[in-house]
Amino acid sequence: MIYPVTLTEERLGVQSPSLAAMSAPWILKTTARGVVGTLGSVLTRSGAVSKSMRKMSRQADHLERTANVYRQEALFTARVCSITNESDTVKRLRLEVPHPDFSFRAGQWVDFFIPGMEKVGGFSVCSSPGLLQRKGVIELAVKYAEHPPAHWIHTKCTVDSRVAVRIGGNFCFDPSPSDSVMDLLLVAGGVGINPLYSILMHTADLLKHPHGYIPGRTHLCYSAKNTEELLFKNSIISVCGEFPDNFSCSFHVTRQSSEVEQELQPYTTSGRISEEVLRHHVDPQRTLCYLCGPPPMIECVCIDLQQVGLPQDRILYEKWW
């Protein structure tokens, strides 16, 4: 992630638990490195990115790319308690984080520390804060890559593996009871679904367990190459079925080579997310859009949203390289 934007800059309280068994030199060394060096903001709000900037950003590590982004100071130990295949290329990890001071906001990510590894991973939490409150766990959906942390997750991580995590990011949805009711438009491309799925499930939790803020309507536009790469699709459809007056979704596949599964056909369209599709779900006075995906997609969708009248300060986005 390279350039998260929020309506207002938020700061969370910093927790400082003991690291107990994880107080190893590799943690202290990596944490110290995380506060030095920065690329600065290589993306402008207009979305203009030079080729040289793109190349530099791809080569940068997660800690360098996010050096100017908010993160907590505390590291928390975590145990891998479940590993499942979300798709052919994506593994879903469930991490038990037992410390009572650990918390996060829907949409945020974790710095992911692996014992003995210099590189630090950066992965969005795909579960809701409510799951942490109820079961003491968070979930990550990680796509296969040669980058060491992702490669470790796909090739060496096992149940009971121990890691450390630290919450970061300003891209989040955490309404207060006194906030005005907003309709949410969630627009995801590829694995950019992860923070938006967290927001979707958090919104569902707000309906199931009201705490003062009642969400408006939420619509998810989700684009992937084919239906096999649509992560969480069954859960998304289930939420829409459980709360038909509050949730809806549309899946957009750009390279589908086989017939779309029957159960997905009512929700699936061939082609990218178009301006016309977005127009149906934008009310300039009520809509707040959260957007996450590859930079070219983000740039196009931002332009389309503004073309249909959504003010720039109602478009919150996070770009993953």
KEKE-3310 file (N, C-alpha, C; in steps of 0.2 Angstrom, whole numbers, plus 5000, padded with zeros to 4 digits):
npx = (5004:5002:4997:4987:4971:4961:4946:4948:4963:4967:4971:4976:4976:4991:4997:5007:5011:5020:5031:5035:5038:5042:5052:5064:5080:5078:5066:5068:5078:5071:5061:5067:5072:5061:5057:5065:5070:5061:5050:5042:5028:5023:5012:5000:4985:4978:4981:4992:5006:5023:5034:5046:5044:5034:5042:5052:5043:5039:5050:5053:5052:5039:5039:5046:5038:5027:5032:5028:5015:5002:5005:5004:5014:5016:5021:5013:5012:5007:4998:4997:4982:4974:4974:4968:4964:4959:4958:4966:4977:4978:4980:4972:4974:4971:4974:4978:4977:4981:4982:4974:4975:4976:4969:4960:4954:4941:4947:4961:4979:4992:5008:5019:5028:5041:5049:5067:5067:5072:5064:5049:5032:5017:5000:4983:4970:4957:4946:4933:4932:4924:4925:4937:4934:4925:4931:4944:4953:4961:4960:4969:4971:4981:4990:4999:5017:5033:5039:5047:5040:5026:5029:5034:5022:5015:5023:5030:5024:5014:5001:5001:5013:5023:5021:5023:5013:5008:4998:4992:4989:4978:4967:4951:4936:4926:4914:4906:4893:4887:4889:4883:4872:4878:4878:4887:4899:4908:4923:4932:4947:4954:4965:4963:4951:4952:4953:4941:4932:4933:4928:4915:4910:4911:4901:4890:4891:4887:4874:4869:4873:4869:4876:4873:4876:4868:4870:4869:4864:4874:4884:4894:4906:4915:4929:4937:4949:4942:4929:4934:4944:4937:4937:4930:4917:4905:4902:4900:4889:4880:4879:4872:4860:4855:4853:4844:4839:4849:4862:4870:4878:4889:4898:4912:4919:4934:4941:4935:4934:4926:4909:4900:4897:4881:4875:4882:4878:4867:4873:4884:4894:4901:4916:4924:4922:4911:4908:4894:4889:4894:4887:4874:4875:4878:4876:4878:4876:4875:4884:4898:4914:4924:4939:4949:4963:4973:4984:4981:4967:4962:4964:4956:4944:4942:4942:4930:4920:4921:4916:4903:4898:4902:4910:4928:4933:4925:4929:4939:4954:4966:4981:4988:5003)
npy = (4994:5011:5025:5029:5038:5048:5056:5064:5065:5053:5047:5033:5026:5022:5006:4997:4983:4969:4959:4947:4930:4934:4944:4945:4948:4950:4956:4968:4974:4975:4983:4995:4998:5001:5014:5023:5031:5035:5036:5046:5054:5047:5048:5058:5067:5068:5057:5055:5047:5044:5034:5031:5033:5023:5012:5014:5013:5000:4993:4996:4992:4986:4993:5004:5010:5014:5022:5035:5034:5031:5020:5009:5008:4997:4980:4964:4947:4933:4918:4906:4899:4893:4888:4890:4887:4900:4903:4896:4903:4911:4911:4909:4915:4912:4921:4920:4932:4935:4946:4958:4971:4972:4979:4984:4994:4992:4989:4992:4988:4975:4976:4963:4952:4940:4927:4927:4932:4945:4954:4963:4959:4966:4966:4967:4967:4955:4952:4956:4969:4964:4950:4948:4953:4944:4931:4932:4933:4937:4938:4935:4937:4931:4933:4922:4926:4930:4938:4938:4937:4934:4922:4914:4912:4904:4893:4889:4892:4885:4878:4884:4891:4905:4922:4940:4955:4971:4985:4996:5010:5022:5021:5017:5012:5017:5022:5034:5034:5046:5050:5055:5046:5037:5031:5017:5014:5002:4998:4986:4979:4964:4957:4968:4968:4964:4974:4980:4970:4968:4980:4978:4967:4972:4982:4974:4968:4979:4981:4969:4969:4982:4998:5011:5018:5017:5009:5015:5011:4998:4995:4984:4984:4973:4968:4956:4944:4932:4921:4912:4919:4928:4932:4927:4926:4918:4921:4935:4935:4929:4938:4948:4942:4940:4953:4960:4973:4981:4978:4975:4968:4967:4958:4959:4952:4951:4942:4930:4913:4902:4896:4906:4901:4894:4899:4911:4919:4929:4939:4943:4951:4953:4962:4977:4988:5000:5018:5020:5009:5013:5025:5022:5019:5030:5044:5060:5067:5058:5047:5038:5033:5019:5013:5001:4993:4989:5002:5007:5004:5011:5024:5026:5023:5033:5045:5042:5042:5055:5061:5057:5065:5063:5070:5074:5073:5063:5051:5038:5030:5017:5011:4997:4989)
npz = (5000:4996:4996:5007:5010:5020:5026:5037:5047:5058:5074:5083:5100:5108:5112:5124:5127:5135:5126:5129:5125:5113:5113:5105:5097:5083:5082:5088:5080:5067:5070:5073:5061:5054:5056:5050:5035:5020:5006:5003:4997:4983:4974:4968:4972:4960:4954:4945:4940:4938:4927:4932:4946:4948:4946:4956:4968:4967:4970:4983:5000:5012:5024:5021:5011:5018:5028:5032:5036:5048:5062:5075:5090:5097:5097:5094:5100:5090:5086:5073:5070:5060:5043:5027:5010:5001:4988:4972:4973:4984:5002:5017:5033:5050:5064:5081:5093:5108:5117:5128:5125:5111:5096:5082:5068:5056:5040:5041:5041:5044:5050:5047:5056:5054:5063:5062:5049:5039:5030:5031:5031:5024:5026:5023:5036:5034:5041:5053:5066:5075:5075:5081:5094:5098:5097:5098:5087:5071:5054:5039:5021:5010:4995:4984:4981:4977:4986:5001:5014:5010:5002:5012:5020:5011:5009:5020:5032:5046:5056:5072:5070:5076:5076:5075:5076:5070:5071:5058:5047:5040:5032:5035:5042:5055:5062:5074:5086:5085:5072:5056:5046:5033:5016:5010:4997:4991:4982:4974:4968:4963:4975:4982:4989:5002:5013:5011:5013:5026:5031:5025:5033:5046:5045:5044:5056:5064:5061:5066:5080:5087:5091:5093:5081:5066:5051:5034:5017:5009:4995:4986:4973:4964:4956:4947:4938:4935:4941:4949:4956:4964:4979:4995:4990:4993:5006:5005:4996:5005:5016:5009:5006:5019:5024:5014:5012:5016:5010:4995:4980:4966:4955:4944:4930:4921:4912:4910:4906:4906:4908:4919:4936:4941:4953:4955:4944:4945:4950:4943:4930:4914:4911:4915:4930:4926:4923:4922:4929:4942:4943:4947:4960:4967:4977:4979:4991:5001:4999:5003:4998:4998:4991:4984:4976:4961:4956:4942:4940:4951:4948:4937:4942:4951:4943:4936:4947:4951:4939:4940:4950:4963:4977:4979:4992:4997:4992:4997:4997:4994:4988:4981:4976)
capx = (5000:5007:4995:4980:4968:4955:4943:4952:4969:4965:4977:4974:4980:4997:4997:5013:5012:5026:5032:5036:5043:5044:5057:5070:5084:5075:5060:5070:5081:5067:5057:5071:5073:5055:5056:5070:5070:5055:5050:5038:5021:5024:5006:4996:4978:4975:4983:4997:5012:5028:5036:5052:5041:5031:5048:5055:5039:5038:5056:5053:5049:5033:5041:5048:5032:5022:5035:5024:5008:5001:5005:5005:5021:5017:5020:5009:5013:5001:4999:4993:4978:4971:4976:4964:4965:4954:4958:4972:4983:4977:4979:4968:4977:4968:4979:4976:4981:4977:4983:4968:4975:4976:4963:4961:4949:4940:4951:4968:4983:4997:5015:5019:5035:5042:5056:5072:5067:5073:5059:5043:5026:5011:4994:4977:4966:4951:4940:4930:4934:4919:4927:4942:4931:4921:4935:4951:4957:4960:4961:4973:4971:4988:4991:5006:5021:5040:5042:5049:5034:5021:5032:5034:5016:5013:5027:5033:5019:5010:4997:5005:5018:5022:5024:5021:5010:5007:4992:4994:4985:4973:4961:4947:4929:4925:4909:4904:4886:4884:4890:4878:4871:4880:4878:4894:4901:4915:4925:4938:4950:4958:4966:4961:4945:4953:4951:4934:4928:4933:4923:4908:4908:4910:4895:4885:4891:4884:4867:4867:4874:4869:4879:4871:4876:4865:4873:4864:4865:4881:4885:4901:4908:4921:4932:4943:4950:4937:4925:4939:4948:4933:4938:4924:4911:4900:4901:4897:4882:4876:4877:4867:4854:4853:4851:4843:4838:4855:4868:4870:4884:4890:4905:4914:4925:4937:4944:4931:4935:4921:4903:4899:4893:4874:4874:4885:4876:4863:4878:4891:4894:4907:4919:4926:4917:4910:4905:4887:4888:4895:4882:4868:4876:4881:4872:4883:4875:4875:4888:4905:4916:4931:4942:4956:4965:4979:4984:4978:4960:4960:4965:4951:4937:4942:4939:4923:4916:4920:4912:4896:4896:4905:4916:4934:4934:4921:4933:4944:4957:4972:4983:4992:5007)
capy = (5000:5017:5031:5029:5044:5048:5063:5067:5061:5050:5044:5028:5026:5017:5001:4995:4976:4965:4955:4940:4926:4937:4949:4943:4953:4951:4961:4975:4976:4976:4989:5001:5000:5004:5022:5027:5031:5036:5038:5052:5053:5047:5048:5064:5066:5067:5050:5055:5043:5044:5028:5031:5033:5017:5007:5014:5011:4992:4990:4998:4987:4988:4998:5011:5013:5016:5026:5041:5032:5030:5014:5008:5007:4990:4973:4959:4940:4930:4911:4904:4894:4890:4890:4887:4890:4904:4901:4893:4907:4915:4907:4913:4914:4915:4922:4921:4937:4935:4951:4961:4978:4972:4981:4987:4997:4989:4992:4993:4982:4974:4974:4955:4950:4932:4926:4925:4935:4952:4957:4963:4959:4971:4963:4970:4962:4954:4950:4962:4970:4960:4943:4949:4954:4938:4925:4934:4931:4941:4934:4938:4933:4933:4930:4920:4930:4928:4942:4933:4936:4930:4916:4910:4910:4899:4887:4886:4893:4880:4879:4885:4895:4911:4928:4946:4959:4978:4988:5002:5013:5027:5019:5013:5013:5016:5027:5035:5034:5052:5052:5055:5040:5037:5025:5015:5011:4999:4996:4982:4976:4959:4956:4974:4966:4962:4979:4981:4964:4969:4985:4975:4963:4977:4985:4969:4968:4985:4979:4963:4971:4990:5001:5018:5020:5012:5010:5016:5005:4997:4991:4982:4982:4969:4966:4951:4941:4927:4920:4908:4924:4932:4930:4928:4927:4915:4925:4941:4934:4927:4944:4952:4938:4941:4960:4963:4980:4985:4976:4972:4967:4966:4955:4960:4948:4953:4937:4924:4909:4897:4898:4908:4896:4896:4903:4918:4922:4935:4945:4943:4955:4953:4968:4981:4992:5006:5024:5019:5005:5017:5031:5019:5019:5037:5050:5065:5070:5053:5041:5038:5027:5016:5010:4998:4989:4991:5009:5009:5004:5016:5031:5026:5024:5040:5049:5040:5044:5062:5062:5056:5069:5062:5075:5070:5071:5057:5045:5036:5025:5014:5008:4991:4988)
capz = (5000:4995:4998:5010:5011:5024:5027:5043:5050:5064:5078:5088:5106:5107:5118:5125:5131:5135:5121:5132:5122:5106:5114:5102:5093:5076:5082:5090:5074:5062:5072:5073:5054:5052:5058:5046:5027:5017:4999:5002:4993:4976:4971:4969:4972:4953:4951:4941:4942:4933:4926:4937:4952:4948:4947:4963:4973:4967:4973:4990:5005:5015:5029:5017:5007:5023:5033:5034:5038:5055:5064:5083:5092:5101:5093:5098:5098:5087:5084:5067:5072:5055:5037:5022:5003:4999:4980:4970:4974:4990:5008:5022:5039:5056:5069:5088:5096:5115:5122:5128:5122:5104:5093:5075:5064:5049:5034:5043:5039:5049:5049:5049:5057:5055:5066:5058:5042:5039:5027:5035:5027:5025:5024:5026:5039:5030:5046:5056:5073:5080:5076:5087:5101:5100:5097:5099:5081:5065:5048:5033:5015:5007:4988:4983:4978:4978:4991:5006:5019:5007:5000:5018:5021:5006:5008:5027:5038:5048:5062:5078:5069:5080:5072:5078:5071:5073:5067:5055:5042:5041:5028:5040:5044:5062:5064:5081:5087:5084:5065:5051:5042:5026:5012:5008:4991:4991:4975:4975:4962:4965:4982:4986:4992:5009:5018:5010:5016:5033:5031:5024:5039:5051:5044:5045:5064:5067:5061:5071:5087:5086:5097:5092:5074:5061:5044:5028:5012:5007:4989:4984:4966:4965:4950:4946:4931:4934:4947:4954:4960:4968:4986:5000:4986:4996:5012:5002:4994:5011:5019:5005:5007:5026:5024:5007:5012:5017:5006:4988:4977:4959:4953:4937:4928:4915:4908:4911:4900:4906:4910:4926:4940:4942:4959:4954:4938:4946:4953:4939:4924:4911:4909:4921:4933:4922:4925:4922:4935:4948:4944:4950:4968:4970:4979:4981:4998:5006:4998:5005:4994:4999:4985:4985:4971:4958:4954:4936:4942:4956:4944:4932:4946:4954:4938:4935:4952:4951:4934:4942:4955:4970:4978:4980:4999:4999:4989:5001:4993:4996:4982:4982:4971)
cpx = (5004:5004:4988:4978:4962:4953:4947:4957:4967:4971:4974:4978:4985:4997:5005:5014:5019:5026:5033:5041:5045:5049:5064:5074:5081:5070:5063:5074:5077:5063:5061:5072:5067:5053:5061:5069:5062:5055:5046:5032:5023:5018:5003:4989:4975:4977:4988:5003:5017:5031:5042:5049:5038:5037:5051:5050:5038:5044:5056:5050:5043:5034:5043:5042:5027:5026:5032:5017:5008:5002:5006:5012:5022:5017:5017:5011:5006:5003:4994:4989:4974:4974:4972:4966:4958:4953:4964:4978:4983:4976:4976:4971:4972:4973:4976:4980:4978:4978:4977:4969:4976:4969:4965:4954:4948:4943:4958:4972:4988:5004:5016:5026:5036:5049:5061:5072:5068:5067:5053:5037:5021:5005:4988:4973:4959:4945:4938:4932:4930:4922:4933:4939:4928:4925:4942:4956:4956:4962:4965:4972:4977:4989:4998:5010:5028:5043:5042:5043:5028:5023:5032:5027:5013:5017:5030:5028:5015:5006:5002:5012:5017:5025:5022:5018:5009:5002:4994:4989:4979:4967:4957:4940:4927:4920:4908:4897:4883:4885:4884:4878:4873:4879:4885:4894:4908:4917:4931:4940:4955:4959:4964:4954:4946:4951:4944:4929:4928:4928:4916:4906:4907:4903:4889:4885:4887:4876:4865:4868:4874:4872:4878:4871:4873:4867:4867:4865:4872:4881:4892:4901:4914:4923:4938:4943:4944:4934:4929:4943:4944:4933:4932:4918:4905:4898:4897:4890:4877:4874:4872:4860:4851:4850:4850:4842:4844:4861:4866:4877:4884:4897:4906:4920:4927:4940:4941:4931:4930:4915:4903:4895:4886:4872:4877:4882:4871:4867:4883:4889:4901:4910:4921:4921:4917:4908:4898:4885:4889:4889:4876:4869:4879:4876:4877:4883:4876:4880:4895:4908:4923:4933:4948:4957:4971:4978:4980:4970:4958:4960:4958:4944:4937:4939:4932:4918:4915:4916:4904:4894:4898:4911:4922:4935:4929:4923:4939:4948:4964:4974:4989:4996:5008)
cpy = (5006:5024:5031:5037:5044:5055:5067:5063:5059:5047:5039:5029:5021:5013:4999:4988:4973:4960:4947:4936:4929:4942:4947:4949:4955:4956:4968:4978:4979:4982:4995:5003:5003:5011:5026:5026:5031:5038:5044:5050:5053:5047:5055:5063:5065:5061:5050:5052:5042:5037:5026:5030:5026:5011:5008:5012:5003:4989:4991:4992:4990:4994:5005:5014:5016:5020:5032:5040:5030:5022:5014:5007:5000:4985:4968:4952:4937:4923:4910:4898:4890:4892:4886:4890:4894:4904:4898:4897:4911:4910:4912:4911:4916:4915:4923:4926:4938:4941:4956:4969:4978:4974:4984:4990:4993:4993:4993:4987:4981:4973:4967:4953:4942:4931:4924:4928:4942:4956:4957:4963:4965:4968:4966:4965:4961:4953:4957:4963:4965:4953:4943:4949:4948:4932:4926:4932:4936:4936:4939:4934:4935:4929:4928:4925:4928:4933:4938:4932:4932:4923:4911:4908:4904:4893:4884:4887:4887:4882:4879:4889:4902:4917:4934:4951:4966:4981:4994:5004:5018:5026:5014:5016:5012:5022:5028:5035:5040:5054:5051:5049:5041:5030:5023:5012:5008:4996:4993:4979:4970:4958:4963:4973:4965:4968:4980:4976:4965:4974:4982:4971:4967:4980:4980:4968:4973:4984:4974:4965:4979:4993:5009:5020:5014:5014:5011:5010:5004:4993:4990:4980:4979:4966:4961:4948:4936:4925:4916:4913:4929:4929:4931:4928:4924:4919:4932:4940:4932:4933:4948:4948:4939:4948:4963:4970:4985:4984:4974:4972:4966:4963:4956:4956:4950:4948:4930:4919:4903:4900:4900:4903:4899:4901:4910:4922:4929:4941:4947:4946:4954:4960:4972:4985:4999:5012:5023:5015:5009:5023:5028:5019:5025:5042:5055:5067:5064:5047:5043:5032:5025:5012:5007:4993:4991:4998:5011:5009:5010:5023:5031:5027:5030:5045:5048:5043:5051:5064:5062:5060:5068:5066:5071:5069:5065:5051:5044:5030:5023:5010:5002:4990:4981)
cpz = (5000:4997:5000:5011:5015:5024:5032:5045:5057:5068:5083:5095:5105:5113:5118:5129:5131:5129:5123:5128:5115:5107:5111:5098:5086:5076:5083:5084:5069:5064:5072:5066:5051:5052:5054:5038:5025:5010:4998:4998:4986:4971:4972:4969:4965:4950:4946:4944:4937:4933:4931:4944:4953:4950:4954:4968:4973:4970:4981:4994:5008:5020:5026:5014:5012:5029:5036:5036:5045:5056:5072:5084:5094:5096:5098:5095:5095:5085:5078:5070:5067:5048:5032:5016:5001:4991:4979:4972:4980:4996:5013:5029:5045:5061:5076:5091:5103:5119:5122:5125:5115:5101:5086:5073:5058:5044:5035:5041:5045:5046:5051:5050:5058:5058:5061:5051:5043:5036:5031:5030:5029:5022:5027:5030:5036:5035:5049:5063:5077:5081:5081:5094:5103:5101:5098:5093:5076:5060:5042:5027:5011:5000:4987:4979:4980:4984:4997:5011:5016:5005:5007:5020:5017:5006:5015:5033:5039:5054:5068:5077:5073:5076:5077:5073:5075:5068:5064:5050:5044:5037:5032:5040:5051:5064:5071:5081:5085:5076:5061:5048:5035:5023:5010:5001:4991:4985:4976:4968:4965:4972:4986:4989:5000:5014:5017:5013:5023:5035:5030:5030:5045:5051:5046:5053:5067:5066:5065:5078:5087:5093:5096:5085:5069:5054:5039:5023:5010:5001:4988:4977:4967:4958:4951:4939:4930:4941:4952:4958:4964:4975:4990:4996:4990:5002:5010:5000:5000:5015:5015:5005:5014:5027:5018:5007:5013:5013:4999:4985:4970:4958:4946:4935:4921:4910:4910:4905:4900:4908:4918:4930:4941:4947:4959:4949:4940:4948:4948:4932:4921:4909:4916:4924:4929:4926:4926:4928:4942:4949:4948:4958:4971:4971:4982:4988:5003:5005:5000:5002:4997:4993:4986:4979:4967:4956:4948:4937:4946:4952:4940:4936:4949:4949:4937:4941:4952:4945:4935:4948:4962:4972:4980:4987:5001:4995:4993:4998:4996:4990:4984:4976:4970)
residu = (MET:ILE:TYR:PRO:VAL:THR:LEU:THR:GLU:GLU:ARG:LEU:GLY:VAL:GLN:SER:PRO:SER:LEU:ALA:ALA:MET:SER:ALA:PRO:TRP:ILE:LEU:LYS:THR:THR:ALA:ARG:GLY:VAL:VAL:GLY:THR:LEU:GLY:SER:VAL:LEU:THR:ARG:SER:GLY:ALA:VAL:SER:LYS:SER:MET:ARG:LYS:MET:SER:ARG:GLN:ALA:ASP:HIS:LEU:GLU:ARG:THR:ALA:ASN:VAL:TYR:ARG:GLN:GLU:ALA:LEU:PHE:THR:ALA:ARG:VAL:CYS:SER:ILE:THR:ASN:GLU:SER:ASP:THR:VAL:LYS:ARG:LEU:ARG:LEU:GLU:VAL:PRO:HIS:PRO:ASP:PHE:SER:PHE:ARG:ALA:GLY:GLN:TRP:VAL:ASP:PHE:PHE:ILE:PRO:GLY:MET:GLU:LYS:VAL:GLY:GLY:PHE:SER:VAL:CYS:SER:SER:PRO:GLY:LEU:LEU:GLN:ARG:LYS:GLY:VAL:ILE:GLU:LEU:ALA:VAL:LYS:TYR:ALA:GLU:HIS:PRO:PRO:ALA:HIS:TRP:ILE:HIS:THR:LYS:CYS:THR:VAL:ASP:SER:ARG:VAL:ALA:VAL:ARG:ILE:GLY:GLY:ASN:PHE:CYS:PHE:ASP:PRO:SER:PRO:SER:ASP:SER:VAL:MET:ASP:LEU:LEU:LEU:VAL:ALA:GLY:GLY:VAL:GLY:ILE:ASN:PRO:LEU:TYR:SER:ILE:LEU:MET:HIS:THR:ALA:ASP:LEU:LEU:LYS:HIS:PRO:HIS:GLY:TYR:ILE:PRO:GLY:ARG:THR:HIS:LEU:CYS:TYR:SER:ALA:LYS:ASN:THR:GLU:GLU:LEU:LEU:PHE:LYS:ASN:SER:ILE:ILE:SER:VAL:CYS:GLY:GLU:PHE:PRO:ASP:ASN:PHE:SER:CYS:SER:PHE:HIS:VAL:THR:ARG:GLN:SER:SER:GLU:VAL:GLU:GLN:GLU:LEU:GLN:PRO:TYR:THR:THR:SER:GLY:ARG:ILE:SER:GLU:GLU:VAL:LEU:ARG:HIS:HIS:VAL:ASP:PRO:GLN:ARG:THR:LEU:CYS:TYR:LEU:CYS:GLY:PRO:PRO:PRO:MET:ILE:GLU:CYS:VAL:CYS:ILE:ASP:LEU:GLN:GLN:VAL:GLY:LEU:PRO:GLN:ASP:ARG:ILE:LEU:TYR:GLU:LYS:TRP:TRP)
# end
